[in-house]
Each structure stands twice: as structure tokens, then as C-alpha cells.
Amino acid sequence: MKRNFTLAACAAALLVGTAEAKDIEMQSIFPESLPLLGKPAWDMSQRVDTLTAGGIKFDVKAPGEIVATGEVWDSVSTGAVESSWYSIGFAEGVVPAAPLFTTFPFGPDIKEYAAWWYYGGGQEKWSEMTEAEYNIKTIHCSTLVPEASGWFRDEIKTLDDLKGKKMRFFGLGASVMGKLGVEAQSMGLADTMSALNTGAIDSAELGFPFLDNMVGMYDHAKHYYFPGWHQQTSFLSVIINLDTWNDLSDQERAIIETACEAQVLKTMAEGEAVQLEPLAKMQAENGVTVHEWPEEILNAYEAAWTEVAAEKSAADEDFKTTWESIQTFRENYSEWKNIGYLK
């Protein structure tokens, strides 16, 4: 008789009779209601539950349910929270180089970024910086497509038009905007919407068309700018207290890592598939005008980023060595990129 075994069934068979189920508490920094940002945390939890036949259950909590988002890194470090669905860029205040492992201005696309993380020394470097000192294991578990680079109430035609703008901006891109006269502030989704409603800020970068349409960014501004120079791709991660991680068996750890690797691929594909319809809808039904940045402004962003990278490299050795690692990898990769792919 022909027998067909799924990966889940194989894992279940292997784990029957093993130790009792292990519940791992996880706080997400994004709600389940946000596809591509928050929902993958719950998807990953379900996949690991299936693959381990209930042997590992990630108990995913909504943002703020256990601790505030700004406290997540320290809480996982101490074990007060066992794990988190997280963007390690939020750890910049503790680990200045953290955004370079998540997303950074004028960075690589997902293929190149993943190549550096998995095979170019990125993952090992991050582990060296964080496991011993902060007691945290990091697994990249999802990816995001390029983000739009801003919603503005008024059209931006020159660099002078940017000066004085109060703008929500995430990560290293905020430092770039600051050099161009923008008062850039980092804040979460709920705070961003509140600040736009009250007028505390008058512009924002938030996400990609699918997300921006979902949360109604067009109600606050009509000028929508591309490309996402500040965030060409992004990784989202599971961070786990290292003691919790080490308590798992080799097989259990391998299942979690494999589930996350699969989800990186699936979220990459999903993100690419769902952008065009909401972008067209916002233009046709909500009066949104899509703009591409003039070359003058895009060049100014890149020049400002070069300054920011140099300043942060001078201020922090880990940032410096990580930035050098990325640059070296990209220089070596460029020949393959140029000859292997159509222009």
C-alpha cells in the first residue's frame, strides 16, 4: 500500500511519547489584525504546534498585554517574558547596530539581505553581539516588502519643502530626515494615527500600500511617495530568552528554525502579491496621488545617509564592524548581481 507522509505527520510521529508540552509565552509588538506584520506571529505559533504535535506551544499575546513595547527587549533578556515577535530595530537604544540587521537606508533587496544574514556572517555577528551579553536568541521569521517613504499633506517639490515637517519615521531613516530639517519621531501604529488626528505630526511613513490602505492613511494626507529608500526590505524576528531556548531539544530548536525559514519565504511572496490592488484603490477612490521622488531629493537622502552611517560608525564599534561587513558583502555580491540578473 502506498503511504503518504506529510512533514507534520513525521514530526508528530517522532515526538509521540516525548516530554510534556512546553508552553512558551510570547508577546507580539504588532496585533494579530495586521497581516504581514502581526499575523505571522500567530501563524508561526500554529505551525510549530502542528510540527511538534503539540509539543511546543507559543502562547502569543497582543502588544502591551504583558509589558510595553519599549520594555520587550529587556524583559526577554531577563526572562520576565520568554519570547517576543519583534523587530530588532526597536532595540537600537540598547544595541546601536541593531537596525543594520533589520532594515537600513539604501539597503539590499530580500535576496541580497538574506544572503548576508544566512551565509555572509550577519547571523553569526548578531549572535556574538547579543547572546552572551543580553541572553537572547534571535531567529528571523518573516520579511516585509519595500515600504512607501512617506505620506504628506502637501506635495514635496524641493528640499526646502521638507524643512520643518513633523513626521513619524522609523529606524535609521529618521536620522537621515533629521539632517534635512525634518523633525522625525519614532512611534508605533496606534500612536501614529493618534498624532495625525491631533495634528501633533503632519506627515508619516508607515508601511506599504496594503497596510496603509487598511489603516486609512489617505484620510490624513493625499501625497504618497516612493520608492522606500529607507526600508527596501525588513526582517521581523522571534527573540527568545536564551535559557528558554537552551532548555529545548535539538529537534525542537530545529523545528522552530525551519518553521521560521519557511515563513520568511511565504511572507516574501504574500507581500509581493497584495500591493497593487490597494494602491489602485487609493488612487481611484480616495484621491491619493502617487509620486516618485525627484532625483535631487533622492540623492540628498543618500548623501545624508552616508553621513549618518559614518557618524554612527565612529560612535559605536559594533555598528562600525557590522557596516563594514555589509559593505564588503555587497561589493563582492555586486558582480553576480550585475551579470546574473536582467537590468
Residue pairs with C-beta under 8 A, 6 or more apart in sequence:
7 51
8 50
8 51
11 50
11 51
11 52
11 53
11 255
12 51
12 52
12 53
14 251
15 52
15 53
15 55
15 251
16 53
18 55
18 249
19 55
21 54
21 55
21 56
21 57
22 55
22 56
22 57
22 247
22 248
22 252
23 57
23 59
24 56
24 57
24 58
24 59
24 82
24 83
24 240
24 244
25 59
25 61
25 66
25 81
25 82
25 83
26 41
26 45
26 58
26 59
26 60
26 61
26 81
26 82
26 83
26 84
26 85
26 238
27 60
27 61
27 62
27 63
27 65
27 66
27 67
27 72
27 75
27 81
27 83
27 84
27 85
28 38
28 41
28 42
28 60
28 61
28 62
28 63
28 84
28 85
29 63
29 69
29 72
29 84
29 85
29 86
29 87
29 90
29 188
30 37
30 38
30 41
30 63
30 85
30 189
31 38
31 62
31 63
32 38
32 39
32 41
32 42
32 60
32 62
33 39
34 189
34 211
34 214
35 210
35 211
35 214
35 270
35 274
36 142
36 144
36 210
36 211
36 267
36 270
36 271
36 274
37 144
37 207
37 211
37 236
38 85
40 85
40 141
40 142
40 236
40 263
40 267
41 58
41 60
41 85
41 238
42 60
43 263
44 58
44 85
44 141
44 142
44 238
44 259
44 260
44 263
45 57
45 58
45 59
45 60
47 259
47 262
47 263
48 56
48 57
48 58
48 255
48 256
48 259
49 56
49 57
49 58
51 255
51 258
51 259
52 252
52 255
55 252
56 248
56 252
56 255
56 256
58 83
60 85
63 69
63 188
66 75
66 81
67 75
67 80
67 81
69 90
69 188
70 90
72 81
72 84
72 86
72 90
72 239
73 84
73 86
73 90
73 91
73 94
73 134
73 136
73 239
74 80
74 94
75 81
75 84
76 82
76 83
76 84
76 86
76 136
76 239
76 240
76 241
77 134
77 135
77 136
77 241
78 135
78 241
79 135
79 241
79 243
79 244
81 241
82 240
82 241
82 244
83 238
83 239
83 240
83 241
83 244
84 238
84 239
85 141
85 236
85 237
85 238
86 236
86 237
86 238
86 239
87 102
87 234
87 235
87 236
87 237
88 95
88 98
88 99
88 101
88 102
88 126
88 138
88 235
88 237
88 239
89 98
89 99
89 102
89 103
89 170
89 171
89 234
90 98
91 98
92 98
92 99
92 171
94 134
95 129
95 130
95 134
95 318
96 312
96 315
96 316
96 318
96 319
97 129
97 316
97 318
97 319
97 322
97 323
99 171
99 172
100 172
100 319
100 322
100 323
100 326
101 117
101 122
101 126
101 235
101 322
102 171
102 234
102 235
102 237
103 144
103 171
103 230
103 231
103 232
103 233
103 234
103 235
104 171
104 172
105 172
105 173
105 176
105 229
105 230
105 231
105 301
105 302
105 305
105 308
106 229
106 232
106 301
106 302
106 305
107 113
107 231
107 232
107 233
108 116
108 232
108 233
108 330
109 232
109 233
110 143
110 233
110 268
112 330
112 333
112 337
113 233
113 235
114 143
114 264
115 329
115 333
116 122
116 325
116 326
116 329
116 330
116 333
117 123
117 140
117 235
120 325
120 329
121 325
121 329
122 325
122 326
123 140
125 321
125 322
125 325
126 138
127 137
127 138
129 318
130 136
130 138
131 137
131 242
135 241
135 242
135 243
136 239
136 240
136 241
136 242
137 239
137 240
137 241
137 242
137 245
138 237
138 238
138 239
138 240
139 237
139 238
139 239
139 240
139 256
139 257
139 260
140 235
140 236
140 237
140 260
140 264
141 236
141 237
141 238
141 259
141 260
141 263
141 264
142 235
142 236
142 237
142 260
142 263
142 264
142 267
143 233
143 234
143 235
143 236
143 264
143 267
143 268
143 271
144 207
144 208
144 231
144 233
144 234
144 235
144 236
144 267
144 271
145 208
145 233
145 268
145 271
145 272
145 275
146 208
146 227
146 228
146 231
146 232
146 233
147 205
147 206
147 207
147 208
147 228
147 230
147 231
147 234
148 205
148 206
148 207
148 208
148 209
148 212
148 224
148 225
148 226
148 228
149 173
149 205
149 225
149 226
149 227
149 228
149 229
149 230
149 231
149 293
150 156
150 167
150 203
150 204
150 205
150 224
150 225
151 203
151 204
151 205
151 206
151 212
151 217
151 218
151 220
151 221
151 223
151 224
151 225
152 165
152 202
152 203
152 221
152 223
152 225
153 202
153 203
153 220
153 221
153 222
153 223
154 161
154 223
155 161
155 223
155 289
155 291
156 162
156 223
156 225
156 291
156 297
157 294
158 296
158 297
159 180
159 181
159 296
159 297
159 300
162 177
162 180
162 181
162 182
162 297
163 180
163 181
163 182
164 181
164 182
164 183
165 181
165 182
165 183
165 202
165 203
166 182
166 183
166 185
166 200
166 201
166 202
166 203
167 177
167 182
167 183
167 184
167 185
167 201
167 202
167 203
167 204
167 205
168 184
168 185
168 186
168 187
168 192
168 195
168 196
168 201
168 203
168 204
168 205
168 206
169 177
169 182
169 184
169 185
169 186
169 204
169 205
169 230
170 186
170 205
170 230
170 231
171 186
171 230
171 231
172 230
172 305
172 308
172 312
173 184
173 205
173 229
173 230
173 231
174 184
174 185
174 186
175 184
175 308
175 312
176 230
176 301
176 304
176 305
176 308
177 184
178 184
179 304
179 307
179 308
180 300
180 301
180 304
185 195
185 201
187 195
189 206
189 215
192 201
192 204
192 206
193 215
194 200
195 201
195 204
196 202
196 204
196 220
196 221
197 220
203 221
204 217
204 220
204 221
205 228
205 230
205 231
206 212
206 215
206 217
207 215
208 228
208 271
208 275
209 275
209 276
209 278
209 279
209 282
210 271
210 274
210 275
210 278
212 218
212 224
212 278
212 282
213 278
213 279
213 281
213 282
214 278
217 224
218 224
218 282
218 286
218 287
218 288
222 286
222 287
222 288
222 289
223 288
223 289
223 291
224 282
224 288
224 289
224 290
224 291
225 291
225 292
225 293
226 290
226 291
226 292
226 293
227 292
227 293
229 293
229 298
229 301
229 302
230 301
235 264
238 256
238 260
245 253
248 256
279 290
282 288
283 289
283 290
293 301
309 323
312 319
312 323
313 319
313 320
313 323
313 324
314 320
